[in-house]
Amino acid sequence: MAEGGQNRYLVTALERKGNREMGLFSGKRGLILGVANDRSIAWVIAQEIMQQGGLCGFTHLPDRPGDEKMRNRRRVAQCIEKY
């Protein structure tokens, strides 16, 4: 088995056990730019990093002045609430 294949197996095994502390991104921090909603590429990348033990900060488009619903902030908050 190739070296990369062994590493992927290890990460998969850790994910199955629910061990988020020893993943590929354990102890790493990152800033994810441009999260629009739960279907954006930025969000999928962030999910993978967080599932493997990483810590993420997020940016999103600013809400329009006077937008009482704060739609963009709410969308990002919904994405990260389970983490």
Order of alpha helices (4+ residues) and beta strands (2+ residues): alpha-beta-alpha-beta-alpha
